[in-house]
Amino acid sequence: MMSAAPPPGIVKAADRGLAACEVCGRVSPLPPARCPRCASALHLRKPDSIRRTLAMLAAATALCLPAHLLPMLTIVELGRVTPSTIIGGMLTFWESGDYPIALVIFAASIVIPIIKIVTLLWLCAAASGWLHPSPAALVRLHGITELLGRWSMVDIFVVGILVALLQLGNYMSVIPGPGSLAFAGVVVFTMLAAMAFDPRLLWDRLDTRQDPARIQTRESPPD
């Protein structure tokens, strides 16, 4: 869906050489390249935003397969060792009739990470000019992605609680598996990817399509 052109006469902060500090939020002119309030580095746009986002997404995608195939935890009960993966645990809860728990695991551990990776790839494609949807809708989508991403840590919290509580000696114990580390990596890398992406690039791309004279790189401050 194509977005309508912004009203004429509207000038963005970047057009005036103003940068918002990512730490304290103060808007200051460039140069200098340091925030006068907290001395943090100032940038008109996050440096190498798209490249850093894609690098984080590549790492998260590479960890998806071991996260779902390797055991999240191993239950040792009276000498019997039972490894459990994310999908295996979800199916166990479903077969035992605990449908809400199975649905929560399916949504938080499988659906949300995949949707987040696909969404961030779509945002990078739009910011690079390959797609032309509405920037306003994409900015809202980016906000929702950041909000939902943290809920993927539910499985990690469950594993941590079980490991801490179910240590009953020779009777029963719970040991974290390699899948939990891989899954934690997926969640962390997708969260870092969402933080690295600069949604203001979506509006900059809209400007370059409407006025070729305004094509410029805004991911780093001017010399």
KEKE-3310 file (N, C-alpha, C; in steps of 0.2 Angstrom, whole numbers, plus 5000, padded with zeros to 4 digits):
npx = (5004:5003:5010:5003:5010:5019:5013:5018:5032:5035:5048:5060:5069:5082:5084:5088:5100:5099:5100:5094:5098:5102:5102:5099:5089:5089:5088:5100:5111:5121:5138:5143:5148:5144:5133:5128:5122:5124:5135:5135:5137:5132:5120:5113:5106:5105:5121:5125:5113:5104:5113:5118:5106:5103:5114:5112:5100:5103:5111:5102:5093:5101:5102:5090:5087:5095:5089:5076:5078:5087:5088:5078:5078:5083:5075:5079:5073:5072:5083:5080:5082:5075:5075:5069:5062:5057:5046:5043:5039:5028:5019:5017:5010:4999:4994:4991:4980:4982:4979:4979:4992:5000:4997:5002:5016:5018:5015:5024:5036:5038:5030:5031:5045:5048:5039:5044:5057:5054:5047:5056:5065:5057:5055:5068:5070:5060:5066:5077:5072:5067:5054:5038:5028:5016:5025:5021:5013:5022:5031:5023:5022:5035:5036:5026:5033:5045:5038:5032:5043:5050:5042:5046:5055:5049:5050:5063:5063:5055:5062:5073:5067:5062:5074:5080:5071:5067:5077:5079:5089:5093:5080:5073:5078:5082:5090:5097:5096:5106:5098:5091:5101:5103:5091:5089:5099:5093:5082:5088:5096:5086:5080:5091:5092:5080:5082:5093:5088:5083:5069:5066:5073:5063:5055:5064:5067:5055:5056:5066:5060:5050:5057:5070:5081:5084:5091:5101:5114:5109:5113:5124:5133:5136:5152)
npy = (4994:5011:5025:5041:5057:5067:5083:5098:5108:5103:5100:5089:5084:5080:5086:5099:5096:5091:5080:5067:5061:5045:5040:5049:5057:5070:5083:5089:5100:5095:5098:5098:5081:5074:5072:5086:5084:5071:5066:5056:5048:5056:5054:5056:5046:5029:5022:5011:5004:4995:4985:4980:4975:4965:4957:4952:4946:4936:4928:4924:4917:4906:4900:4895:4882:4872:4876:4871:4858:4852:4846:4856:4854:4841:4828:4819:4805:4794:4787:4786:4794:4808:4817:4833:4842:4859:4857:4844:4845:4854:4846:4835:4842:4845:4832:4828:4835:4848:4861:4876:4878:4872:4880:4892:4889:4886:4898:4908:4902:4897:4903:4918:4921:4917:4925:4938:4938:4937:4949:4959:4957:4961:4975:4979:4977:4986:4998:4999:5001:4991:4987:4996:4999:5008:5019:5024:5013:5003:5008:5007:4993:4990:4994:4985:4974:4975:4975:4963:4954:4951:4942:4930:4924:4916:4902:4901:4906:4897:4885:4889:4891:4877:4871:4876:4873:4859:4849:4835:4826:4809:4805:4814:4826:4841:4846:4858:4859:4859:4865:4875:4885:4888:4893:4904:4912:4914:4923:4933:4939:4942:4952:4962:4964:4971:4982:4988:4992:5006:5015:5027:5027:5022:5033:5042:5035:5037:5050:5051:5045:5054:5066:5067:5075:5075:5064:5056:5050:5046:5039:5041:5055:5071:5076)
npz = (5000:4995:5003:5007:5002:5013:5021:5012:5017:5029:5039:5044:5060:5056:5044:5049:5055:5068:5081:5091:5107:5111:5123:5134:5128:5124:5112:5101:5091:5077:5072:5090:5091:5102:5116:5125:5137:5143:5137:5127:5111:5097:5083:5067:5062:5067:5067:5053:5053:5046:5042:5054:5059:5050:5052:5066:5064:5055:5064:5073:5066:5062:5074:5076:5072:5080:5092:5092:5090:5099:5116:5127:5141:5153:5161:5175:5183:5196:5190:5177:5162:5153:5140:5134:5121:5114:5105:5108:5122:5120:5113:5123:5133:5126:5123:5135:5139:5143:5136:5136:5141:5131:5120:5124:5125:5111:5105:5111:5110:5097:5087:5089:5089:5075:5068:5072:5066:5052:5051:5054:5044:5033:5037:5035:5021:5017:5021:5014:5001:4993:4995:4996:5007:5018:5028:5041:5045:5046:5056:5067:5067:5070:5083:5089:5087:5095:5107:5109:5108:5120:5127:5122:5130:5139:5140:5144:5157:5163:5162:5170:5183:5185:5186:5197:5207:5206:5212:5218:5223:5221:5218:5209:5197:5187:5173:5163:5145:5130:5120:5127:5129:5115:5111:5120:5114:5101:5106:5112:5101:5092:5099:5100:5087:5084:5092:5085:5073:5064:5064:5058:5046:5037:5034:5029:5017:5010:5008:4998:4988:4984:4982:4973:4975:4988:4992:5002:5014:5030:5041:5048:5057:5049:5042)
capx = (5000:5007:5008:5002:5015:5019:5012:5023:5034:5037:5055:5062:5075:5088:5086:5091:5106:5097:5100:5091:5102:5098:5103:5094:5083:5090:5089:5105:5113:5128:5142:5148:5146:5143:5127:5130:5120:5127:5142:5135:5138:5126:5120:5107:5103:5109:5126:5125:5107:5102:5118:5118:5100:5103:5119:5108:5094:5107:5113:5096:5091:5106:5101:5083:5086:5097:5085:5070:5079:5090:5083:5078:5080:5083:5073:5081:5069:5074:5088:5077:5084:5070:5076:5063:5063:5052:5041:5041:5035:5021:5015:5016:5005:4993:4991:4988:4974:4983:4979:4982:5000:5003:4996:5007:5022:5018:5015:5029:5043:5039:5027:5033:5052:5048:5036:5049:5063:5051:5045:5062:5068:5052:5057:5075:5068:5057:5070:5082:5069:5064:5046:5035:5022:5016:5030:5017:5011:5028:5033:5019:5023:5041:5034:5023:5038:5049:5034:5031:5049:5052:5038:5049:5059:5045:5053:5070:5061:5052:5068:5077:5063:5062:5081:5081:5066:5067:5083:5078:5093:5092:5073:5071:5082:5081:5096:5096:5099:5109:5093:5089:5106:5102:5084:5091:5102:5088:5078:5093:5098:5081:5079:5096:5090:5074:5085:5098:5084:5081:5063:5067:5075:5057:5053:5069:5066:5049:5058:5070:5056:5046:5061:5077:5086:5085:5094:5107:5115:5108:5114:5130:5133:5140:5158)
capy = (5000:5017:5030:5048:5062:5072:5090:5102:5113:5100:5099:5085:5087:5078:5091:5104:5094:5090:5073:5065:5057:5038:5038:5054:5059:5077:5085:5094:5101:5092:5096:5093:5074:5072:5075:5090:5082:5065:5065:5050:5049:5058:5052:5058:5040:5024:5020:5004:5001:4989:4980:4977:4972:4959:4952:4949:4941:4930:4924:4921:4911:4900:4896:4892:4875:4869:4878:4867:4851:4850:4846:4861:4851:4834:4826:4813:4803:4787:4784:4786:4800:4809:4824:4836:4848:4863:4854:4838:4848:4856:4840:4832:4846:4845:4826:4827:4840:4855:4865:4883:4878:4870:4885:4897:4887:4886:4905:4911:4899:4895:4908:4924:4922:4917:4931:4943:4938:4939:4956:4963:4957:4965:4982:4981:4978:4993:5004:4999:5003:4986:4987:5002:5000:5014:5020:5024:5006:4999:5010:5004:4986:4989:4995:4979:4968:4976:4974:4956:4950:4949:4936:4923:4922:4912:4895:4901:4907:4890:4881:4891:4889:4870:4869:4879:4870:4851:4846:4831:4821:4803:4804:4818:4832:4844:4848:4862:4856:4864:4869:4881:4890:4891:4897:4911:4916:4917:4928:4939:4941:4946:4958:4966:4966:4976:4988:4991:4995:5013:5016:5034:5026:5021:5040:5044:5032:5040:5057:5050:5043:5059:5071:5064:5079:5074:5057:5057:5045:5049:5034:5044:5062:5074:5078)
capz = (5000:4995:5008:5005:5003:5019:5019:5010:5022:5035:5039:5050:5064:5053:5039:5052:5058:5075:5083:5097:5111:5112:5131:5138:5124:5122:5105:5100:5085:5075:5077:5091:5090:5109:5119:5130:5144:5145:5133:5123:5104:5093:5076:5064:5062:5070:5062:5050:5056:5042:5042:5060:5060:5046:5055:5071:5061:5053:5070:5076:5061:5062:5081:5077:5071:5086:5098:5092:5089:5104:5122:5132:5148:5154:5168:5178:5188:5198:5186:5170:5159:5148:5137:5131:5117:5114:5102:5112:5128:5118:5112:5129:5136:5122:5123:5142:5139:5145:5130:5137:5142:5125:5116:5126:5122:5104:5103:5114:5108:5090:5082:5090:5086:5068:5065:5073:5061:5046:5051:5054:5037:5029:5038:5032:5014:5015:5023:5008:4995:4989:4996:4997:5011:5022:5034:5047:5047:5047:5062:5072:5067:5073:5090:5092:5087:5101:5113:5109:5108:5126:5129:5120:5136:5144:5141:5148:5164:5165:5163:5176:5189:5186:5188:5204:5212:5206:5213:5224:5224:5217:5216:5203:5195:5181:5170:5157:5140:5125:5117:5131:5127:5108:5111:5123:5109:5097:5109:5113:5095:5089:5103:5098:5080:5084:5094:5080:5067:5065:5060:5054:5039:5033:5032:5024:5010:5007:5005:4992:4982:4982:4980:4972:4977:4995:4993:5006:5019:5036:5046:5052:5057:5044:5044)
cpx = (5004:5005:5008:5008:5014:5017:5018:5025:5036:5044:5057:5068:5082:5090:5089:5097:5105:5097:5098:5096:5099:5099:5098:5089:5084:5091:5094:5108:5120:5131:5141:5144:5144:5137:5130:5128:5123:5133:5141:5135:5132:5126:5113:5103:5107:5114:5125:5119:5105:5107:5118:5112:5100:5108:5116:5103:5098:5109:5107:5093:5095:5105:5094:5083:5089:5092:5079:5071:5083:5086:5084:5080:5079:5080:5076:5077:5070:5078:5086:5079:5079:5072:5069:5064:5057:5045:5038:5037:5028:5017:5013:5010:4998:4990:4988:4982:4975:4984:4981:4989:5003:5002:5001:5014:5023:5018:5021:5036:5043:5036:5030:5041:5052:5045:5041:5054:5060:5050:5051:5065:5063:5054:5063:5074:5065:5061:5076:5079:5066:5057:5044:5029:5022:5021:5026:5015:5017:5031:5029:5020:5030:5040:5031:5029:5043:5045:5033:5037:5051:5048:5041:5053:5055:5048:5059:5068:5059:5058:5072:5073:5063:5069:5082:5077:5066:5074:5082:5082:5092:5085:5071:5076:5081:5087:5095:5100:5102:5104:5091:5094:5105:5096:5085:5094:5098:5084:5082:5095:5092:5079:5084:5095:5085:5077:5090:5094:5082:5075:5062:5069:5069:5055:5058:5069:5060:5051:5062:5066:5052:5050:5068:5082:5088:5088:5101:5108:5114:5110:5120:5130:5137:5147:5159)
cpy = (5006:5022:5037:5052:5066:5079:5094:5107:5110:5098:5095:5087:5085:5083:5097:5103:5093:5082:5072:5060:5050:5036:5043:5057:5067:5078:5090:5094:5097:5097:5100:5086:5070:5076:5080:5089:5076:5062:5059:5052:5051:5056:5054:5052:5035:5022:5012:5001:4995:4984:4976:4973:4965:4954:4949:4944:4935:4925:4921:4916:4905:4896:4893:4885:4871:4870:4874:4860:4848:4850:4853:4860:4844:4832:4819:4810:4795:4783:4784:4794:4802:4816:4826:4842:4853:4860:4848:4840:4850:4851:4836:4835:4845:4838:4824:4831:4847:4860:4872:4883:4877:4876:4891:4895:4888:4894:4908:4908:4897:4901:4915:4925:4922:4923:4937:4944:4940:4946:4961:4963:4961:4973:4984:4981:4984:4999:5004:5000:4998:4985:4994:5002:5007:5014:5020:5017:5002:5001:5007:4996:4985:4990:4989:4974:4969:4974:4966:4951:4947:4943:4930:4920:4917:4905:4895:4902:4900:4885:4883:4890:4882:4868:4870:4875:4862:4848:4841:4825:4815:4802:4808:4824:4834:4847:4852:4859:4861:4868:4875:4887:4893:4895:4904:4915:4919:4923:4934:4942:4945:4952:4964:4969:4972:4983:4992:4994:5002:5014:5022:5033:5025:5028:5043:5041:5035:5047:5056:5048:5049:5065:5068:5068:5078:5067:5059:5051:5048:5044:5036:5051:5065:5075:5085)
cpz = (5000:5000:5005:5006:5009:5017:5017:5016:5028:5035:5045:5054:5060:5047:5042:5056:5066:5076:5090:5101:5112:5119:5135:5134:5122:5115:5104:5093:5084:5071:5084:5091:5097:5112:5124:5137:5147:5142:5129:5116:5101:5086:5074:5064:5065:5065:5059:5053:5052:5042:5048:5062:5057:5049:5062:5069:5059:5058:5073:5072:5061:5069:5081:5077:5077:5092:5098:5092:5095:5111:5125:5139:5148:5161:5170:5184:5189:5193:5178:5167:5153:5146:5134:5127:5117:5111:5105:5118:5126:5117:5118:5133:5132:5123:5130:5143:5142:5139:5131:5137:5135:5120:5118:5124:5115:5102:5105:5111:5101:5086:5083:5087:5078:5065:5066:5068:5054:5046:5051:5047:5032:5030:5035:5024:5012:5016:5017:5002:4991:4990:4998:5001:5014:5028:5040:5050:5049:5054:5068:5073:5071:5081:5093:5092:5093:5107:5114:5110:5115:5129:5127:5125:5141:5145:5145:5155:5167:5167:5169:5183:5190:5189:5195:5209:5212:5206:5219:5224:5219:5214:5209:5202:5188:5179:5164:5151:5135:5121:5120:5129:5120:5108:5114:5118:5104:5099:5109:5106:5091:5093:5101:5091:5080:5087:5089:5075:5069:5061:5056:5047:5034:5030:5027:5017:5007:5004:4999:4986:4980:4980:4979:4974:4984:4997:4996:5011:5026:5042:5050:5052:5051:5046:5047)
residu = (MET:MET:SER:ALA:ALA:PRO:PRO:PRO:GLY:ILE:VAL:LYS:ALA:ALA:ASP:ARG:GLY:LEU:ALA:ALA:CYS:GLU:VAL:CYS:GLY:ARG:VAL:SER:PRO:LEU:PRO:PRO:ALA:ARG:CYS:PRO:ARG:CYS:ALA:SER:ALA:LEU:HIS:LEU:ARG:LYS:PRO:ASP:SER:ILE:ARG:ARG:THR:LEU:ALA:MET:LEU:ALA:ALA:ALA:THR:ALA:LEU:CYS:LEU:PRO:ALA:HIS:LEU:LEU:PRO:MET:LEU:THR:ILE:VAL:GLU:LEU:GLY:ARG:VAL:THR:PRO:SER:THR:ILE:ILE:GLY:GLY:MET:LEU:THR:PHE:TRP:GLU:SER:GLY:ASP:TYR:PRO:ILE:ALA:LEU:VAL:ILE:PHE:ALA:ALA:SER:ILE:VAL:ILE:PRO:ILE:ILE:LYS:ILE:VAL:THR:LEU:LEU:TRP:LEU:CYS:ALA:ALA:ALA:SER:GLY:TRP:LEU:HIS:PRO:SER:PRO:ALA:ALA:LEU:VAL:ARG:LEU:HIS:GLY:ILE:THR:GLU:LEU:LEU:GLY:ARG:TRP:SER:MET:VAL:ASP:ILE:PHE:VAL:VAL:GLY:ILE:LEU:VAL:ALA:LEU:LEU:GLN:LEU:GLY:ASN:TYR:MET:SER:VAL:ILE:PRO:GLY:PRO:GLY:SER:LEU:ALA:PHE:ALA:GLY:VAL:VAL:VAL:PHE:THR:MET:LEU:ALA:ALA:MET:ALA:PHE:ASP:PRO:ARG:LEU:LEU:TRP:ASP:ARG:LEU:ASP:THR:ARG:GLN:ASP:PRO:ALA:ARG:ILE:GLN:THR:ARG:GLU:SER:PRO:PRO:ASP)
# end
